[in-house]
Amino acid sequence: MTETGFYILFCLQEEMHGYNIIQKVKQMTGGEINIGAGTMYGSLSKMEKDGLIQFVREEEKRKLYKATELGKEILNIELKRIERLYKNSKGEMVDE
């Protein structure tokens, strides 16, 4: 999973629209990750086709999305992978 994809899916644990995600990711990362509009809307479209997110409703011409159960499972797998990588980088072994 790309870093951008991870942050989008992470944000969509609650209903959000693309611009809101862009702002939240920028805030979460201290401005280190700035997702462009083209990247955002292309990612949202692909994630929706892949069944990771779903359109919830439209509000003032903005589409709100939320992670599906599959999207939440994939996010959980990715979080565990990142945690393992972090632990391994500190010389810790991961229990099986």
N, C-alpha and C positions, 0 to 999 in steps of 0.2 A: 504494500500500500504506500502511495506517495505521502509525503508530509502534508501536502495540501488536502488530499483526500481524507487523511486522518482527521485534520482539524475540522473539515466540513462535517464529517460524520459525527465527530465529538460534539460539535455545536448543535447538531440536529437531534440531540437527545430531548430537546424541547422544540416546539414549533418556531420556525424562523424563516425569514426571506433572505435572498442572496445578499443584499446590501448590509443587512444586520449581521450576517455571518462574517462578511468582510471586516466590518468594524470590530466585532468581538475577537476575531483572530488577531487583528492588529493590536488590540488592547492586551490580549492574553500573552502575546509574544514580545511585548515592549516595542512593537514596530518592526521587529526582525522579519516577520512574514507579512507581506502585503499581497493579497490575492487580487489579481486584476479581474475586471468584470467578465472578460471573455473566458478566462480560466474558470471563474466561478460558475457561469451559466452552462458552459460545456461540461463541467464536472457534475453539476446538478442533473443535467439531462442524462448523462451516462449512468449515474448512480440510480436514477429513477428507472431506467431501462434494465439495470442489473438487479432491481428489486431491493436495493439497500435503503432507499428513501421513498416516501410517497407524498404526492401533493395532498395537502389538507384542505386548504381554502384560499380564496383570494381576498385581499384586504387593500383597498385603495390602489388597485391595479398591480399589487405585488403578490406573487405566489408564495404561500407559506408551505414549507415542507417539514417532515418529521421522519426520523429513522424508523424503519420497519423492524419487526422482530429479527429478521435475517441481518439487517444492518447493525442492530445492537449486538448480535452474536459475533459478527465480524469485528466490530469495535472491541469487544471483550477479548477476543483472540489477539488482536493487535496490541492491546494494552498489556496483556501477559507477555507477549514477545518483547515489547519495549522494556518491561520490568526485568525480564531475564537478561536482556542485553546490558542493562544498567548494572545488575548484580554481577554479571560476568566481567564487566569492565573494572569492577572493584575487587576482582579476584575471588568473589564468592561463587560457590557451587550452588546449583539449583537442585532441590530435593525432587525426586521423581514421585 
